[in-house]
Amino acid sequence: MAENHWSKALRVARDSSSFSFDGAFSNAEAMNDWATLCVDDLTAQNVDKRDIAVGGDFELVKYDMYKTPGENWENNLWSGYLVVLMIIQLLGKTNPKILGDNPLPIHTQFDAMNGPTPAKNYTFLNNSALYEFEEFGLPLPTTVNNYSDIQYAAMDIQDLLDGEGAGTFDMVRVGPQTLHSINNRVIDAVLGLLKVGGVLHFTNTSNYQSSYNLGTAHRHPFTRFNRHIAAQANFDVYHVPMEQGMIIAKRLS
């Protein structure tokens, strides 16, 4: 992977930060095994992963990067995890209650979820990412041999829409695969999960499209979701033009 300006900037950021996080892929062999199993499963289901068929659909092509991560990819992972840890530390919560939609079988995730008293109280949306995590990540030898009490809960999308867990989460971290829909019901339900003072971390607000380069942002197909979040009177909303964009929003009331 050729090094661009962004990856160079992230190398400098890592060198200038006290947050160590030596890498999500320090268990690279486990990640390689997991990604290979995911690819094999998609192949067995006859899912067409060609870019010509799916466009720039990162959710299907990401496994190739997970299988052979390079330095630049590691820098991107570092920056994403840096933001997560920064938000959690600013919240100042012990054992914060977090909802996510993309669990990964990496040691940093497992360290936070392992009992008897996990450092973070995780709930994951019941989606394809959770299926891959449970089916191919949890049974890995590196997982079984190093973690004996991994704890988390799961939530169906319909339960989310029905109001389960409303007002109880300190942090919600989701991406476009969860929030983007034909209406705003899912967005409103996700925002409703947060307690007062809780924070939404919405990653990749443009779904890997060029929302900053088109020159006509109002025509970007995902801008309306971002504007809907920005219009919430009971949230402070910050759009950060980092990577493909992120929104950090704190519930005020």
MIDOSE-1310 file (N, C-alpha, C; in nm, 2 decimals, decimal comma, always signed):
residues 253
maen	+0,09/-0,12/+0,00/+0,00/+0,00/+0,00/+0,09/+0,12/+0,00; +0,07/+0,21/-0,10/+0,16/+0,33/-0,11/+0,13/+0,42/+0,00; +0,23/+0,49/+0,05/+0,21/+0,58/+0,16/+0,17/+0,72/+0,11; +0,06/+0,77/+0,16/+0,01/+0,90/+0,12/+0,02/+1,00/+0,23
hwsk	-0,02/+1,12/+0,21/-0,01/+1,22/+0,31/-0,07/+1,19/+0,44; -0,19/+1,12/+0,44/-0,26/+1,09/+0,56/-0,19/+0,99/+0,64; -0,13/+0,89/+0,58/-0,06/+0,78/+0,65/+0,07/+0,84/+0,71; +0,13/+0,93/+0,64/+0,25/+1,00/+0,70/+0,21/+1,08/+0,82
alrv	+0,10/+1,15/+0,81/+0,05/+1,23/+0,92/+0,02/+1,15/+1,04; -0,03/+1,03/+1,02/-0,06/+0,94/+1,13/+0,07/+0,89/+1,20; +0,17/+0,86/+1,12/+0,30/+0,82/+1,18/+0,35/+0,92/+1,27; +0,34/+1,05/+1,23/+0,38/+1,16/+1,32/+0,29/+1,17/+1,44
ards	+0,16/+1,15/+1,42/+0,07/+1,15/+1,54/+0,10/+1,05/+1,64; +0,14/+0,93/+1,59/+0,17/+0,82/+1,68/+0,30/+0,85/+1,76; +0,39/+0,91/+1,69/+0,52/+0,94/+1,75/+0,50/+1,06/+1,86; +0,40/+1,14/+1,84/+0,38/+1,26/+1,92/+0,27/+1,23/+2,03
ssfs	+0,22/+1,11/+2,05/+0,12/+1,08/+2,14/+0,17/+0,98/+2,25; +0,12/+1,00/+2,37/+0,16/+0,91/+2,48/+0,08/+0,78/+2,48; -0,03/+0,78/+2,40/-0,12/+0,67/+2,39/-0,04/+0,56/+2,31; -0,01/+0,45/+2,37/+0,08/+0,36/+2,30/+0,01/+0,27/+2,20
fdga	-0,07/+0,18/+2,24/-0,15/+0,09/+2,15/-0,06/+0,04/+2,04; +0,03/-0,05/+2,07/+0,13/-0,09/+1,97/+0,07/-0,15/+1,85; -0,05/-0,19/+1,85/-0,11/-0,23/+1,73/-0,22/-0,34/+1,75; -0,33/-0,32/+1,68/-0,44/-0,41/+1,69/-0,40/-0,54/+1,63
fsna	-0,29/-0,54/+1,54/-0,25/-0,66/+1,48/-0,12/-0,72/+1,54; -0,10/-0,69/+1,67/+0,01/-0,76/+1,73/-0,03/-0,91/+1,74; -0,16/-0,94/+1,73/-0,20/-1,08/+1,71/-0,23/-1,10/+1,56; -0,14/-1,07/+1,48/-0,16/-1,07/+1,33/-0,20/-1,21/+1,28
eamn	-0,14/-1,31/+1,34/-0,17/-1,45/+1,29/-0,32/-1,48/+1,31; -0,37/-1,44/+1,43/-0,51/-1,47/+1,46/-0,60/-1,39/+1,37; -0,56/-1,26/+1,34/-0,64/-1,18/+1,25/-0,64/-1,24/+1,11; -0,52/-1,29/+1,07/-0,51/-1,35/+0,93/-0,60/-1,47/+0,93
dwat	-0,60/-1,56/+1,03/-0,68/-1,68/+1,03/-0,83/-1,64/+1,03; -0,87/-1,54/+1,11/-1,01/-1,50/+1,11/-1,05/-1,44/+0,98; -0,97/-1,35/+0,92/-1,01/-1,30/+0,79/-1,02/-1,40/+0,68; -0,93/-1,50/+0,68/-0,93/-1,61/+0,59/-1,06/-1,69/+0,60
lcvd	-1,10/-1,72/+0,72/-1,23/-1,79/+0,75/-1,35/-1,71/+0,70; -1,35/-1,58/+0,72/-1,46/-1,49/+0,67/-1,46/-1,49/+0,52; -1,35/-1,48/+0,46/-1,35/-1,48/+0,31/-1,40/-1,62/+0,26; -1,35/-1,73/+0,32/-1,40/-1,86/+0,28/-1,55/-1,87/+0,29
dlta	-1,60/-1,82/+0,40/-1,75/-1,82/+0,42/-1,82/-1,74/+0,32; -1,78/-1,62/+0,29/-1,84/-1,54/+0,18/-1,83/-1,61/+0,05; -1,72/-1,68/+0,02/-1,70/-1,75/-0,10/-1,80/-1,87/-0,11; -1,82/-1,94/+0,00/-1,91/-2,05/+0,00/-2,05/-2,01/-0,02
qnvd	-2,08/-1,89/+0,02/-2,22/-1,83/+0,00/-2,23/-1,77/-0,14; -2,13/-1,78/-0,21/-2,13/-1,72/-0,35/-2,15/-1,57/-0,35; -2,09/-1,50/-0,25/-2,10/-1,36/-0,25/-2,00/-1,30/-0,34; -2,04/-1,22/-0,43/-1,95/-1,16/-0,53/-1,88/-1,04/-0,47
krdi	-1,75/-1,05/-0,45/-1,68/-0,94/-0,38/-1,60/-0,86/-0,48; -1,62/-0,87/-0,61/-1,55/-0,79/-0,70/-1,59/-0,65/-0,69; -1,49/-0,56/-0,70/-1,52/-0,41/-0,69/-1,61/-0,37/-0,80; -1,61/-0,43/-0,92/-1,70/-0,40/-1,03/-1,84/-0,42/-0,99
avgg	-1,86/-0,52/-0,90/-2,00/-0,56/-0,87/-2,05/-0,48/-0,75; -1,97/-0,44/-0,66/-2,02/-0,38/-0,53/-1,97/-0,24/-0,52; -1,90/-0,18/-0,61/-1,84/-0,05/-0,60/-1,73/-0,05/-0,49; -1,72/+0,06/-0,42/-1,62/+0,06/-0,31/-1,67/+0,01/-0,18
dfel	-1,74/-0,10/-0,18/-1,80/-0,15/-0,06/-1,69/-0,21/+0,04; -1,65/-0,13/+0,13/-1,54/-0,17/+0,22/-1,58/-0,29/+0,31; -1,71/-0,31/+0,34/-1,76/-0,42/+0,42/-1,73/-0,55/+0,36; -1,71/-0,56/+0,23/-1,68/-0,68/+0,16/-1,53/-0,70/+0,13
vkyd	-1,46/-0,59/+0,10/-1,32/-0,60/+0,07/-1,22/-0,58/+0,18; -1,28/-0,55/+0,30/-1,19/-0,52/+0,42/-1,11/-0,64/+0,46; -1,16/-0,76/+0,43/-1,09/-0,88/+0,48/-0,96/-0,90/+0,41; -0,95/-0,85/+0,29/-0,82/-0,86/+0,22/-0,71/-0,77/+0,30
mykt	-0,75/-0,66/+0,35/-0,66/-0,58/+0,43/-0,63/-0,64/+0,56; -0,73/-0,70/+0,62/-0,71/-0,77/+0,75/-0,62/-0,89/+0,74; -0,62/-0,95/+0,62/-0,53/-1,07/+0,60/-0,39/-1,03/+0,59; -0,36/-0,92/+0,52/-0,22/-0,88/+0,50/-0,20/-0,73/+0,54
pgen	-0,22/-0,69/+0,66/-0,21/-0,55/+0,70/-0,07/-0,50/+0,69; -0,06/-0,38/+0,64/+0,07/-0,31/+0,63/+0,08/-0,20/+0,73; +0,19/-0,14/+0,73/+0,22/-0,03/+0,83/+0,11/+0,08/+0,82; +0,08/+0,12/+0,70/-0,01/+0,23/+0,68/-0,15/+0,19/+0,73
wenn	-0,19/+0,07/+0,71/-0,32/+0,02/+0,76/-0,32/+0,02/+0,92; -0,21/-0,01/+0,97/-0,19/-0,01/+1,12/-0,21/+0,13/+1,17; -0,15/+0,23/+1,10/-0,16/+0,37/+1,14/-0,31/+0,41/+1,14; -0,38/+0,37/+1,04/-0,53/+0,40/+1,04/-0,60/+0,34/+1,15
lwsg	-0,57/+0,22/+1,19/-0,64/+0,15/+1,30/-0,60/+0,22/+1,43; -0,48/+0,27/+1,44/-0,43/+0,34/+1,56/-0,52/+0,47/+1,58; -0,54/+0,54/+1,47/-0,61/+0,67/+1,48/-0,75/+0,64/+1,52; -0,81/+0,54/+1,47/-0,95/+0,51/+1,51/-0,96/+0,47/+1,65
ylvv	-0,87/+0,39/+1,70/-0,88/+0,35/+1,84/-0,84/+0,46/+1,93; -0,75/+0,55/+1,88/-0,72/+0,67/+1,96/-0,84/+0,75/+2,00; -0,93/+0,77/+1,90/-1,05/+0,85/+1,92/-1,14/+0,78/+2,02; -1,15/+0,65/+2,01/-1,24/+0,57/+2,10/-1,19/+0,59/+2,24
lmii	-1,06/+0,57/+2,26/-1,00/+0,58/+2,40/-1,01/+0,72/+2,45; -0,99/+0,82/+2,36/-1,00/+0,96/+2,40/-1,14/+0,99/+2,46; -1,25/+0,94/+2,38/-1,38/+0,97/+2,43/-1,41/+0,90/+2,56; -1,37/+0,77/+2,57/-1,40/+0,70/+2,70/-1,33/+0,77/+2,81
qllg	-1,21/+0,81/+2,79/-1,13/+0,87/+2,91/-1,19/+1,01/+2,94; -1,24/+1,08/+2,84/-1,30/+1,21/+2,87/-1,44/+1,19/+2,94; -1,50/+1,08/+2,92/-1,63/+1,05/+2,99/-1,60/+1,03/+3,14; -1,48/+0,98/+3,17/-1,44/+0,95/+3,30/-1,53/+0,85/+3,37
ktnp	-1,57/+0,74/+3,30/-1,66/+0,64/+3,35/-1,58/+0,51/+3,39; -1,61/+0,45/+3,50/-1,56/+0,32/+3,53/-1,65/+0,22/+3,47; -1,60/+0,12/+3,40/-1,68/+0,02/+3,33/-1,79/+0,08/+3,25; -1,76/+0,17/+3,15/-1,86/+0,23/+3,07/-1,94/+0,13/+2,99
kilg	-2,07/+0,17/+2,97/-2,16/+0,08/+2,89/-2,15/+0,13/+2,75; -2,11/+0,04/+2,66/-2,08/+0,08/+2,52/-2,16/-0,01/+2,42; -2,22/+0,05/+2,32/-2,28/-0,03/+2,22/-2,20/-0,01/+2,09; -2,17/-0,12/+2,02/-2,09/-0,11/+1,90/-2,16/-0,21/+1,79
dnpl	-2,11/-0,19/+1,67/-2,17/-0,27/+1,56/-2,06/-0,34/+1,48; -1,94/-0,34/+1,53/-1,83/-0,41/+1,45/-1,72/-0,47/+1,55; -1,76/-0,57/+1,62/-1,66/-0,64/+1,71/-1,55/-0,71/+1,62; -1,42/-0,69/+1,67/-1,31/-0,76/+1,60/-1,24/-0,85/+1,70
piht	-1,19/-0,96/+1,65/-1,11/-1,05/+1,74/-0,97/-1,01/+1,76; -0,95/-0,89/+1,82/-0,82/-0,83/+1,84/-0,80/-0,82/+1,99; -0,68/-0,82/+2,04/-0,65/-0,84/+2,18/-0,70/-0,72/+2,26; -0,70/-0,60/+2,20/-0,75/-0,48/+2,27/-0,90/-0,50/+2,30
qfda	-0,97/-0,55/+2,21/-1,12/-0,58/+2,23/-1,14/-0,68/+2,34; -1,06/-0,79/+2,33/-1,08/-0,90/+2,42/-1,03/-0,86/+2,56; -0,92/-0,78/+2,57/-0,88/-0,73/+2,70/-0,98/-0,66/+2,78; -1,06/-0,58/+2,70/-1,17/-0,50/+2,76/-1,29/-0,58/+2,80
mngp	-1,31/-0,70/+2,74/-1,43/-0,77/+2,76/-1,41/-0,89/+2,85; -1,28/-0,92/+2,89/-1,26/-1,04/+2,96/-1,29/-1,02/+3,11; -1,35/-1,12/+3,17/-1,39/-1,12/+3,31/-1,28/-1,15/+3,41; -1,32/-1,17/+3,54/-1,46/-1,17/+3,59/-1,52/-1,03/+3,60
tpak	-1,44/-0,92/+3,59/-1,50/-0,79/+3,59/-1,44/-0,72/+3,47; -1,51/-0,72/+3,36/-1,46/-0,66/+3,23/-1,44/-0,51/+3,25; -1,34/-0,45/+3,18/-1,31/-0,31/+3,19/-1,42/-0,23/+3,12; -1,49/-0,29/+3,02/-1,59/-0,22/+2,95/-1,71/-0,31/+2,94
nytf	-1,83/-0,26/+2,95/-1,96/-0,33/+2,94/-2,01/-0,32/+2,79; -1,98/-0,42/+2,71/-2,01/-0,41/+2,57/-2,14/-0,48/+2,53; -2,22/-0,41/+2,44/-2,33/-0,47/+2,37/-2,30/-0,45/+2,22; -2,33/-0,56/+2,15/-2,31/-0,55/+2,00/-2,44/-0,57/+1,93
lnns	-2,46/-0,50/+1,82/-2,58/-0,52/+1,74/-2,56/-0,66/+1,67; -2,68/-0,73/+1,66/-2,68/-0,86/+1,60/-2,68/-0,85/+1,45; -2,56/-0,85/+1,39/-2,55/-0,83/+1,25/-2,44/-0,93/+1,19; -2,40/-0,91/+1,07/-2,31/-1,00/+1,01/-2,17/-0,99/+1,08
alye	-2,13/-0,87/+1,12/-2,00/-0,86/+1,19/-2,00/-0,94/+1,32; -2,11/-0,94/+1,40/-2,12/-1,02/+1,52/-2,12/-1,17/+1,48; -2,18/-1,21/+1,38/-2,18/-1,35/+1,33/-2,04/-1,39/+1,30; -1,96/-1,31/+1,23/-1,82/-1,34/+1,20/-1,73/-1,35/+1,32
feef	-1,76/-1,26/+1,41/-1,69/-1,25/+1,54/-1,71/-1,38/+1,62; -1,84/-1,42/+1,63/-1,87/-1,54/+1,71/-1,83/-1,67/+1,64; -1,85/-1,67/+1,51/-1,84/-1,80/+1,44/-1,69/-1,83/+1,41; -1,61/-1,72/+1,38/-1,47/-1,74/+1,34/-1,37/-1,68/+1,43
glpl	-1,41/-1,58/+1,52/-1,31/-1,52/+1,60/-1,30/-1,58/+1,74; -1,41/-1,61/+1,80/-1,41/-1,67/+1,94/-1,35/-1,80/+1,94; -1,37/-1,89/+1,84/-1,31/-2,03/+1,85/-1,16/-2,03/+1,82; -1,10/-1,92/+1,78/-0,96/-1,93/+1,74/-0,87/-1,97/+1,86
pttv	-0,77/-2,05/+1,84/-0,68/-2,10/+1,95/-0,63/-1,98/+2,03; -0,59/-1,87/+1,96/-0,53/-1,76/+2,04/-0,64/-1,69/+2,13; -0,76/-1,70/+2,09/-0,87/-1,65/+2,18/-0,90/-1,75/+2,29; -0,92/-1,87/+2,26/-0,95/-1,97/+2,36/-0,84/-1,99/+2,47
nnys	-0,71/-1,98/+2,42/-0,60/-2,00/+2,51/-0,56/-1,89/+2,60; -0,61/-1,77/+2,56/-0,57/-1,65/+2,64/-0,69/-1,58/+2,71; -0,81/-1,62/+2,68/-0,93/-1,55/+2,74/-1,03/-1,65/+2,78; -1,06/-1,65/+2,91/-1,15/-1,76/+2,96/-1,29/-1,71/+3,00
diqy	-1,31/-1,58/+3,00/-1,44/-1,53/+3,04/-1,48/-1,40/+2,96; -1,50/-1,41/+2,83/-1,53/-1,30/+2,75/-1,68/-1,27/+2,77; -1,71/-1,15/+2,80/-1,85/-1,11/+2,84/-1,90/-1,00/+2,75; -2,02/-1,01/+2,69/-2,08/-0,91/+2,62/-2,23/-0,95/+2,60
aamd	-2,31/-0,85/+2,56/-2,45/-0,87/+2,53/-2,47/-0,85/+2,38; -2,59/-0,89/+2,33/-2,63/-0,86/+2,19/-2,76/-0,80/+2,18; -2,79/-0,72/+2,08/-2,92/-0,66/+2,06/-2,96/-0,67/+1,92; -3,08/-0,71/+1,89/-3,14/-0,71/+1,75/-3,18/-0,57/+1,71
iqdl	-3,17/-0,54/+1,58/-3,21/-0,41/+1,53/-3,36/-0,38/+1,57; -3,45/-0,48/+1,56/-3,59/-0,46/+1,60/-3,60/-0,42/+1,74; -3,52/-0,48/+1,83/-3,52/-0,45/+1,97/-3,48/-0,30/+1,99; -3,38/-0,26/+1,91/-3,33/-0,13/+1,92/-3,44/-0,03/+1,88
ldge	-3,51/-0,06/+1,77/-3,62/+0,02/+1,72/-3,74/+0,02/+1,82; -3,75/-0,08/+1,90/-3,86/-0,09/+2,00/-3,82/-0,02/+2,13; -3,70/+0,04/+2,13/-3,66/+0,12/+2,25/-3,58/+0,05/+2,36; -3,54/-0,08/+2,33/-3,46/-0,15/+2,43/-3,33/-0,07/+2,46
gagt	-3,30/-0,06/+2,59/-3,17/+0,00/+2,63/-3,17/+0,16/+2,62; -3,29/+0,22/+2,59/-3,29/+0,36/+2,57/-3,25/+0,43/+2,70; -3,16/+0,53/+2,68/-3,11/+0,62/+2,79/-3,02/+0,55/+2,88; -2,95/+0,44/+2,84/-2,87/+0,36/+2,94/-2,72/+0,35/+2,90
fdmv	-2,68/+0,40/+2,78/-2,55/+0,38/+2,73/-2,46/+0,51/+2,75; -2,33/+0,48/+2,78/-2,24/+0,59/+2,79/-2,18/+0,63/+2,66; -2,17/+0,53/+2,57/-2,11/+0,56/+2,44/-2,17/+0,46/+2,34; -2,20/+0,51/+2,22/-2,24/+0,43/+2,11/-2,15/+0,46/+1,99
rvgp	-2,09/+0,35/+1,94/-2,00/+0,36/+1,83/-2,05/+0,28/+1,71; -2,10/+0,34/+1,61/-2,16/+0,27/+1,49/-2,11/+0,33/+1,36; -2,12/+0,26/+1,25/-2,09/+0,31/+1,12/-2,21/+0,32/+1,03; -2,18/+0,35/+0,90/-2,29/+0,37/+0,81/-2,37/+0,24/+0,78
qtlh	-2,31/+0,12/+0,80/-2,38/+0,00/+0,78/-2,50/-0,01/+0,87; -2,50/+0,06/+0,98/-2,61/+0,06/+1,08/-2,70/+0,18/+1,06; -2,64/+0,30/+1,05/-2,73/+0,42/+1,05/-2,80/+0,45/+0,92; -2,74/+0,41/+0,81/-2,79/+0,45/+0,68/-2,91/+0,37/+0,64
sinn	-3,03/+0,43/+0,63/-3,15/+0,36/+0,59/-3,24/+0,45/+0,51; -3,36/+0,40/+0,48/-3,44/+0,48/+0,39/-3,51/+0,60/+0,47; -3,50/+0,59/+0,60/-3,56/+0,70/+0,68/-3,46/+0,71/+0,80; -3,51/+0,79/+0,90/-3,42/+0,82/+1,01/-3,46/+0,75/+1,14
rvid	-3,54/+0,64/+1,13/-3,58/+0,57/+1,25/-3,46/+0,51/+1,32; -3,37/+0,45/+1,25/-3,25/+0,38/+1,31/-3,16/+0,49/+1,38; -3,14/+0,60/+1,31/-3,06/+0,71/+1,37/-3,12/+0,76/+1,50; -3,25/+0,78/+1,50/-3,32/+0,83/+1,62/-3,31/+0,73/+1,73
avlg	-3,33/+0,60/+1,70/-3,32/+0,50/+1,80/-3,18/+0,49/+1,86; -3,08/+0,50/+1,78/-2,94/+0,50/+1,82/-2,91/+0,62/+1,91; -2,96/+0,74/+1,87/-2,94/+0,85/+1,96/-3,01/+0,84/+2,09; -3,13/+0,77/+2,09/-3,20/+0,75/+2,21/-3,14/+0,65/+2,31
llkv	-3,04/+0,57/+2,26/-2,97/+0,48/+2,35/-2,89/+0,55/+2,46; -2,84/+0,68/+2,42/-2,75/+0,74/+2,51/-2,81/+0,81/+2,63; -2,75/+0,79/+2,74/-2,79/+0,87/+2,86/-2,74/+1,01/+2,85; -2,79/+1,10/+2,93/-2,75/+1,24/+2,94/-2,60/+1,24/+2,97
ggvl	-2,52/+1,30/+2,88/-2,37/+1,31/+2,90/-2,31/+1,20/+2,81; -2,39/+1,11/+2,76/-2,33/+1,00/+2,67/-2,29/+1,06/+2,53; -2,21/+0,98/+2,46/-2,15/+1,03/+2,34/-2,17/+0,93/+2,23; -2,21/+0,98/+2,11/-2,22/+0,90/+1,99/-2,09/+0,92/+1,91
hftn	-2,03/+0,81/+1,87/-1,91/+0,82/+1,78/-1,95/+0,75/+1,65; -1,99/+0,83/+1,55/-2,04/+0,78/+1,42/-1,92/+0,79/+1,32; -1,87/+0,67/+1,29/-1,75/+0,66/+1,20/-1,79/+0,66/+1,05; -1,70/+0,71/+0,97/-1,71/+0,69/+0,82/-1,84/+0,75/+0,78
tsny	-1,87/+0,88/+0,80/-2,00/+0,94/+0,77/-2,03/+0,95/+0,62; -1,93/+0,92/+0,54/-1,95/+0,93/+0,39/-1,96/+0,79/+0,33; -1,95/+0,68/+0,41/-1,95/+0,55/+0,36/-1,84/+0,53/+0,25; -1,72/+0,58/+0,28/-1,61/+0,56/+0,19/-1,63/+0,63/+0,05
qssy	-1,71/+0,74/+0,05/-1,73/+0,81/-0,07/-1,67/+0,95/-0,05; -1,66/+1,03/-0,16/-1,59/+1,15/-0,16/-1,68/+1,27/-0,12; -1,72/+1,27/+0,00/-1,81/+1,38/+0,04/-1,74/+1,52/+0,05; -1,61/+1,51/+0,06/-1,53/+1,64/+0,08/-1,47/+1,69/-0,06
nlgt	-1,48/+1,61/-0,16/-1,42/+1,64/-0,28/-1,52/+1,67/-0,40; -1,64/+1,65/-0,37/-1,74/+1,67/-0,48/-1,77/+1,81/-0,51; -1,75/+1,90/-0,41/-1,79/+2,04/-0,43/-1,93/+2,07/-0,42; -2,01/+1,97/-0,41/-2,16/+1,98/-0,39/-2,21/+1,89/-0,28
ahrh	-2,17/+1,92/-0,16/-2,19/+1,83/-0,05/-2,34/+1,80/-0,03; -2,43/+1,89/-0,07/-2,57/+1,87/-0,05/-2,62/+1,76/-0,14; -2,55/+1,72/-0,24/-2,59/+1,61/-0,33/-2,53/+1,48/-0,29; -2,44/+1,48/-0,19/-2,39/+1,35/-0,15/-2,50/+1,27/-0,09
pftr	-2,51/+1,14/-0,12/-2,62/+1,06/-0,08/-2,63/+1,04/+0,07; -2,52/+1,06/+0,15/-2,53/+1,04/+0,29/-2,53/+1,16/+0,38; -2,53/+1,28/+0,31/-2,52/+1,40/+0,38/-2,65/+1,43/+0,47; -2,76/+1,38/+0,42/-2,89/+1,41/+0,49/-2,89/+1,34/+0,62
fnrh	-2,82/+1,23/+0,64/-2,81/+1,16/+0,77/-2,73/+1,25/+0,87; -2,62/+1,30/+0,81/-2,53/+1,38/+0,90/-2,61/+1,51/+0,94; -2,68/+1,57/+0,85/-2,75/+1,69/+0,89/-2,87/+1,66/+0,99; -2,92/+1,54/+0,97/-3,03/+1,50/+1,07/-2,97/+1,50/+1,21
iaaq	-2,85/+1,44/+1,23/-2,79/+1,43/+1,36/-2,76/+1,58/+1,41; -2,71/+1,66/+1,32/-2,67/+1,80/+1,35/-2,79/+1,88/+1,40; -2,91/+1,84/+1,35/-3,03/+1,92/+1,38/-3,09/+1,89/+1,52; -3,03/+1,79/+1,59/-3,08/+1,75/+1,72/-3,06/+1,85/+1,83
anfd	-3,16/+1,91/+1,88/-3,15/+2,02/+1,97/-3,08/+1,98/+2,11; -3,10/+1,85/+2,14/-3,05/+1,81/+2,27/-2,91/+1,74/+2,26; -2,84/+1,77/+2,15/-2,70/+1,72/+2,13/-2,61/+1,83/+2,09; -2,48/+1,83/+2,14/-2,38/+1,90/+2,08/-2,31/+1,81/+1,98
vyhv	-2,31/+1,86/+1,85/-2,27/+1,77/+1,74/-2,14/+1,83/+1,67; -2,04/+1,75/+1,66/-1,92/+1,79/+1,59/-1,89/+1,70/+1,48; -1,88/+1,75/+1,36/-1,84/+1,67/+1,24/-1,69/+1,70/+1,22; -1,61/+1,59/+1,23/-1,47/+1,60/+1,21/-1,42/+1,54/+1,08
pmeq	-1,36/+1,62/+0,99/-1,32/+1,57/+0,86/-1,20/+1,49/+0,86; -1,20/+1,38/+0,94/-1,09/+1,29/+0,96/-1,12/+1,16/+0,88; -1,02/+1,11/+0,80/-1,04/+1,00/+0,72/-1,16/+1,02/+0,63; -1,27/+0,93/+0,64/-1,39/+0,95/+0,56/-1,49/+1,03/+0,64
gmii	-1,45/+1,09/+0,74/-1,55/+1,17/+0,82/-1,60/+1,10/+0,94; -1,62/+1,17/+1,05/-1,68/+1,12/+1,17/-1,76/+1,22/+1,24; -1,86/+1,18/+1,32/-1,94/+1,27/+1,40/-1,92/+1,23/+1,54; -1,90/+1,32/+1,63/-1,89/+1,30/+1,77/-2,00/+1,39/+1,83
akrl	-2,10/+1,33/+1,90/-2,21/+1,41/+1,95/-2,24/+1,37/+2,09; -2,25/+1,47/+2,18/-2,28/+1,45/+2,32/-2,42/+1,49/+2,35; -2,49/+1,40/+2,42/-2,63/+1,42/+2,46/-2,63/+1,52/+2,58; -2,71/+1,63/+2,57/-2,72/+1,73/+2,67/-2,84/+1,71/+2,76
s	-2,95/+1,66/+2,71/-3,07/+1,64/+2,79/-3,15/+1,53/+2,74
